[in-house]
Amino acid sequence: MKRINATLIGTLLAICVSASGCVFIRSAAISDRAGAGAPITGTASDYGYLELVAPVGLTQAAFANMLGSCATGKVTGVTSELEVRDFFIVQYYSVSATGSCG
């Protein structure tokens, strides 16, 4: 009975640890960070598998979402950030872009 309880507790602990996921943040600047104007943001996210099949076009989608918030269409100081959360064979990719509408 003790062996079954230890196995059950170990399994539950492994599930809890894997459910939280590991987070890696990768960021890059598209242009100079100093921008005058109203701050705007855009995000896009999707799933990938086995670190081999990553979603395509997330940065462009985040930038398009950001442009939708700018009436003039002139954006400066754009930066993007990629966050990847690993769940064994599945990864959750999230890109956020920030900038200034001028």
Stockholm file with secondary structure:
# STOCKHOLM 1.0

chainA/1-102         MKRINATLIGTLLAICVSASGCVFIRSAAISDRAGAGAPITGTASDYGYLELVAPVGLTQAAFANMLGSCATGKVTGVTSELEVRDFFIVQYYSVSATGSCG
#=GR chainA/1-102 SS CHHHHHHHHHHHHHHHHHHHCEEEEEEEESSCSCCCSEEEEEEEEEEEETTTBCCSSHHHHHHHHHHTTCSSCCEEEEEEEEEEEEETTEEEEEEEEEEEEC
#=GC SS_cons         CHHHHHHHHHHHHHHHHHHHCEEEEEEEESSCSCCCSEEEEEEEEEEEETTTBCCSSHHHHHHHHHHTTCSSCCEEEEEEEEEEEEETTEEEEEEEEEEEEC
//
